[in-house]
Amino acid sequence: MTPEELSAFLRAPDPPLGDALLHLSTILSGRTDALDVGRKHLDELAAGVREPTIPGLVSHLFDTIGFAGDIDNYHDEENSLLDRVLERRVGMPITLSAVVTAVGRRLGIDLHLIGMPGHVIVGIPNDPSRFIDAFGGTELNENGVLRRFEAIFGPKTDIPPGALRPIDTISVVNRVCNNLTRTWADSDSRKLNRLLDVRVALPTTENEQRLLINIAEARGRFDLAAKLRHDIDPDDPQIDSLWARLN
């Protein structure tokens, strides 16, 4: 799959989150069997859930199978690649939450990701007062979510309005890409260049595009910076100078 094909996949109605992240793994790692292997793991996890309920799902994934948050190497690149999370059974909040929702989808359990600042949890549409903290492997009520938020931002910190709204598949993929950008920024220019190619092809907001322009220019990717500037403003006077630096 190419970055452009991933972009087209994400623009389709209700693209499956698990498949989207497995396609991303294929592009970034070059692992051609990531989709097939990842789907097999997810199918097997769903088949092992004895009680197709929220408690049954949480118990199976975190108590029986042993999925857990990677506290020691949080920003390890493999924590952002869903196929490796499924194989290693450790990850970061966003990928572990994706595992929960992808397995839940196979069981007919409607779940979605909530990208509150600093942390990602799983929401339950038909019971908005209940949540799943996949990084901790537990269910939470509203008070438990507030405690998680205070643990990140300090005591007596209010959760901002709208912070518990669901995020769509495109937003999840972009957030995973943000994590990998931080992971590779100072360590692997080849992987970061591949990631930049993906990010430029994905649907993004103007604020995200402006951040990518800064990264692309800093990495000498003037082709990507020029494209992004053109997408924002075709008359941007810096476009011609960026293209000139490539010739």
RAQUI-V699289 format. One record per residue. N is the residue number from 0. PHI is phi in whole degrees, 0 to 359 (* if undefined). OMEGA is omega in whole degrees, -180 to 180 (999 if undefined). Layout:
N,PHI,OMEGA
N,PHI,OMEGA
This chain:
0,*,178
1,263,175
2,303,180
3,293,178
4,292,176
5,296,178
6,301,178
7,296,178
8,300,-177
9,289,-180
10,277,179
11,289,179
12,297,174
13,49,178
14,292,-180
15,299,-177
16,298,-179
17,302,180
18,297,-179
19,300,-179
20,288,176
21,289,173
22,298,178
23,299,177
24,300,179
25,302,-178
26,292,-172
27,281,-178
28,262,-175
29,77,-179
30,277,-172
31,288,-179
32,260,-176
33,301,-178
34,294,-178
35,295,-179
36,294,-179
37,296,178
38,298,180
39,298,178
40,300,-178
41,295,178
42,298,-180
43,294,178
44,297,180
45,296,-179
46,295,-178
47,274,-180
48,283,-176
49,285,-178
50,240,-175
51,284,177
52,231,178
53,301,178
54,300,179
55,295,178
56,295,-179
57,297,-179
58,298,-178
59,295,-175
60,291,-170
61,258,179
62,270,-176
63,278,-177
64,281,175
65,93,173
66,299,-176
67,205,175
68,285,180
69,274,-179
70,282,-174
71,284,-177
72,229,-171
73,307,-174
74,267,173
75,306,-177
76,303,-177
77,292,176
78,286,179
79,257,-178
80,256,-169
81,299,179
82,299,180
83,285,175
84,298,180
85,294,-180
86,281,-175
87,271,180
88,66,170
89,225,180
90,186,176
91,254,-173
92,307,-173
93,290,-179
94,282,175
95,294,175
96,295,177
97,296,176
98,300,-179
99,301,-177
100,291,-180
101,292,177
102,290,177
103,302,179
104,300,180
105,291,180
106,264,-178
107,80,179
108,261,-177
109,279,-179
110,222,175
111,213,178
112,273,175
113,240,-177
114,261,178
115,290,-178
116,306,175
117,80,-176
118,197,177
119,240,177
120,230,-180
121,252,177
122,257,-179
123,241,-172
124,305,-177
125,273,176
126,209,-171
127,294,177
128,265,179
129,246,-178
130,216,173
131,237,174
132,263,-175
133,293,-180
134,293,178
135,264,178
136,70,-176
137,223,168
138,273,179
139,228,166
140,261,-177
141,298,178
142,294,178
143,295,176
144,296,178
145,299,179
146,297,177
147,297,-179
148,296,179
149,293,178
150,295,180
151,273,-170
152,250,177
153,107,-177
154,296,177
155,61,176
156,261,-179
157,281,174
158,287,-177
159,298,176
160,304,178
161,84,-176
162,290,-178
163,255,176
164,281,178
165,292,175
166,246,-176
167,275,-175
168,298,178
169,300,-180
170,295,178
171,296,-180
172,299,178
173,297,-180
174,291,175
175,298,178
176,297,176
177,301,179
178,298,-179
179,291,176
180,299,177
181,295,-178
182,295,-173
183,264,-173
184,303,-175
185,246,-172
186,233,-171
187,216,-176
188,293,-179
189,295,180
190,293,180
191,294,177
192,298,177
193,297,179
194,296,178
195,298,177
196,300,178
197,294,-173
198,294,179
199,293,-179
200,282,-175
201,281,172
202,295,-178
203,220,175
204,279,179
205,297,178
206,298,178
207,295,178
208,297,-179
209,293,175
210,296,180
211,294,177
212,301,180
213,298,180
214,294,-178
215,297,180
216,294,179
217,294,-180
218,269,-179
219,77,178
220,269,-176
221,290,176
222,295,179
223,291,179
224,299,179
225,295,179
226,298,-179
227,295,178
228,297,178
229,294,179
230,296,-180
231,282,-177
232,209,-178
233,301,-179
234,261,179
235,302,-177
236,294,-179
237,279,-176
238,297,-178
239,298,-179
240,291,178
241,292,178
242,297,-180
243,297,-179
244,288,179
245,265,-175
246,240,999
